[in-house]
Amino acid sequence: MKLKIVLIMGLLSLGLNTNAQQEDYGETEKKHFLYDFIGDSDSLGLIDKRYVDAWWSVSDSASIIPLTRKETRDIIKAFKGGAFDDSSVIKHDDVKNEAGEIIEYGMIESISVQADLPPKTYYIFVGKTKALPYKNGHFYMTDVTSVSLSNKWKKKVDAIIKKYCSNE
């Protein structure tokens, strides 16, 4: 009896650790990206969306607008406080027959966020070695991995952008 309880407790603790590891994955990814993005620099730059195409390529005529230390700290805090989202795979539900038996397993498809986007929709924050595209409260680490901001941080980031970039 005691052995069964120990085995059950062990299995339950394994499940809890797995859930914790899944939650930590996004935080780890954000930390790695942030380390590469900012490095040992203490300031960021901003590129207006007028100079950015849908594939995040920047035109030669673009200039980098330097941000203050406070604005840089706000951008970093917003990124750290955001919710990690990896939408590289979408899993569809299994198809079941009337008896409830699975007759077709779920499919996983890769998607790309940038598929048919118009140009001039992203602002880009420039760090030491990487760029961080931003649009409507989302920082894009890759075309399928993003960090969603709360309304509080979205307003702060949008205010920084509005200060330096003209509205079209």
C-alpha positions as CSV (number, residue, x, y, z in Angstrom):
1,M,0.0,0.0,0.0
2,K,2.8,2.4,1.0
3,L,4.6,1.6,-2.3
4,K,1.5,2.5,-4.3
5,I,1.2,5.8,-2.5
6,V,4.9,6.6,-3.1
7,L,4.5,5.7,-6.8
8,I,1.4,7.9,-7.2
9,M,3.1,10.8,-5.4
10,G,6.1,10.4,-7.6
11,L,4.0,10.5,-10.8
12,L,2.1,13.5,-9.6
13,S,5.3,15.4,-8.8
14,L,6.6,14.6,-12.3
15,G,3.5,16.1,-13.8
16,L,3.9,19.2,-11.7
17,N,7.5,19.6,-12.7
18,T,6.5,19.3,-16.4
19,N,4.0,22.0,-16.1
20,A,6.5,24.3,-14.3
21,Q,9.0,23.6,-17.1
22,Q,6.5,24.5,-19.8
23,E,5.7,27.8,-18.1
24,D,9.4,28.6,-17.7
25,Y,10.1,27.9,-21.4
26,G,8.7,31.3,-22.4
27,E,10.6,33.1,-19.7
28,T,13.9,31.4,-20.7
29,E,13.3,32.2,-24.4
30,K,12.7,35.9,-23.5
31,K,15.8,36.1,-21.3
32,H,18.0,34.6,-24.1
33,F,16.6,36.9,-26.7
34,L,16.9,40.0,-24.4
35,Y,20.6,39.1,-23.7
36,D,21.3,38.9,-27.4
37,F,19.2,42.0,-28.1
38,I,20.6,44.5,-25.6
39,G,23.9,42.9,-24.7
40,D,26.0,45.3,-22.7
41,S,24.5,48.3,-24.3
42,D,22.5,50.7,-22.2
43,S,20.4,52.3,-24.9
44,L,18.1,51.3,-27.7
45,G,17.2,52.9,-31.0
46,L,13.9,53.1,-32.9
47,I,13.2,52.9,-36.6
48,D,9.9,54.5,-37.9
49,K,7.5,52.1,-39.7
50,R,7.8,54.3,-42.8
51,Y,11.1,52.7,-43.5
52,V,10.2,49.0,-42.7
53,D,8.6,46.6,-45.1
54,A,6.4,43.6,-44.2
55,W,9.4,41.3,-43.9
56,W,11.1,43.7,-41.4
57,S,13.7,44.9,-43.9
58,V,14.8,48.4,-43.4
59,S,15.3,50.8,-46.3
60,D,18.7,52.5,-46.7
61,S,17.2,56.0,-46.1
62,A,16.1,55.0,-42.5
63,S,17.7,56.6,-39.5
64,I,17.9,55.2,-36.0
65,I,16.3,57.4,-33.4
66,P,18.2,57.0,-30.1
67,L,16.0,56.5,-27.0
68,T,16.8,57.8,-23.6
69,R,17.8,55.5,-20.7
70,K,14.4,55.7,-19.1
71,E,12.7,54.9,-22.4
72,T,15.1,52.0,-22.9
73,R,14.3,50.7,-19.4
74,D,10.5,51.0,-20.2
75,I,10.9,49.0,-23.4
76,I,12.9,46.3,-21.6
77,K,10.4,46.1,-18.7
78,A,7.5,45.9,-21.2
79,F,9.2,43.0,-23.0
80,K,10.1,41.2,-19.7
81,G,6.5,41.6,-18.4
82,G,4.8,40.4,-21.6
83,A,3.2,37.1,-22.2
84,F,5.3,34.7,-24.4
85,D,3.4,33.2,-27.4
86,D,4.9,30.7,-29.8
87,S,2.4,30.2,-32.6
88,S,4.6,28.1,-34.8
89,V,2.3,25.2,-34.6
90,I,-1.5,25.0,-34.4
91,K,-2.9,21.7,-33.3
92,H,-6.4,20.8,-34.7
93,D,-8.7,18.6,-32.6
94,D,-8.9,14.9,-33.3
95,V,-11.8,13.8,-35.5
96,K,-14.1,11.4,-33.7
97,N,-16.9,9.2,-35.0
98,E,-20.4,9.0,-33.4
99,A,-19.2,6.4,-30.9
100,G,-16.5,8.8,-29.7
101,E,-13.6,6.8,-31.2
102,I,-10.8,8.7,-32.8
103,I,-10.8,8.1,-36.5
104,E,-8.2,10.8,-37.5
105,Y,-5.5,12.2,-35.4
106,G,-4.9,15.9,-35.0
107,M,-2.7,17.7,-37.5
108,I,0.0,20.1,-36.7
109,E,0.8,22.8,-39.3
110,S,3.4,25.5,-39.3
111,I,2.2,29.0,-39.9
112,S,3.9,32.3,-40.6
113,V,2.5,35.6,-39.2
114,Q,4.0,37.7,-42.0
115,A,2.4,35.8,-44.9
116,D,0.4,38.7,-46.5
117,L,1.1,41.7,-44.5
118,P,1.2,45.2,-46.0
119,P,4.4,47.2,-45.6
120,K,4.8,50.0,-43.1
121,T,3.1,48.3,-40.3
122,Y,6.0,47.6,-37.9
123,Y,8.2,49.8,-35.8
124,I,11.6,48.3,-35.0
125,F,13.5,48.7,-31.8
126,V,17.2,48.3,-32.4
127,G,19.5,46.8,-29.8
128,K,23.2,46.0,-29.9
129,T,23.0,42.9,-32.2
130,K,19.3,42.3,-32.9
131,A,16.2,44.1,-34.0
132,L,12.8,43.8,-32.2
133,P,9.8,44.5,-34.4
134,Y,6.7,45.9,-32.6
135,K,3.1,46.2,-33.8
136,N,-0.1,46.8,-31.8
137,G,1.1,45.6,-28.4
138,H,3.2,42.8,-29.6
139,F,7.0,42.4,-29.8
140,Y,8.1,39.9,-32.4
141,M,11.1,37.8,-31.6
142,T,10.7,35.8,-34.8
143,D,7.9,35.8,-37.3
144,V,6.0,33.2,-35.2
145,T,7.2,33.9,-31.7
146,S,5.9,37.0,-30.0
147,V,5.5,38.7,-26.6
148,S,2.1,40.2,-26.0
149,L,1.9,43.3,-23.7
150,S,-0.6,44.3,-21.1
151,N,-2.6,47.5,-21.8
152,K,-0.4,49.3,-19.3
153,W,2.8,48.5,-21.2
154,K,1.2,48.9,-24.6
155,K,0.3,52.5,-23.7
156,K,3.8,53.2,-22.5
157,V,5.5,51.8,-25.6
158,D,3.0,53.5,-27.9
159,A,3.7,56.8,-26.1
160,I,7.4,56.4,-26.8
161,I,6.7,55.7,-30.4
162,K,4.3,58.6,-30.7
163,K,6.9,61.0,-29.2
164,Y,9.4,60.2,-32.0
165,C,7.4,59.0,-35.0
166,S,4.8,60.9,-37.1
167,N,1.4,59.4,-37.6
168,E,0.5,58.5,-41.1
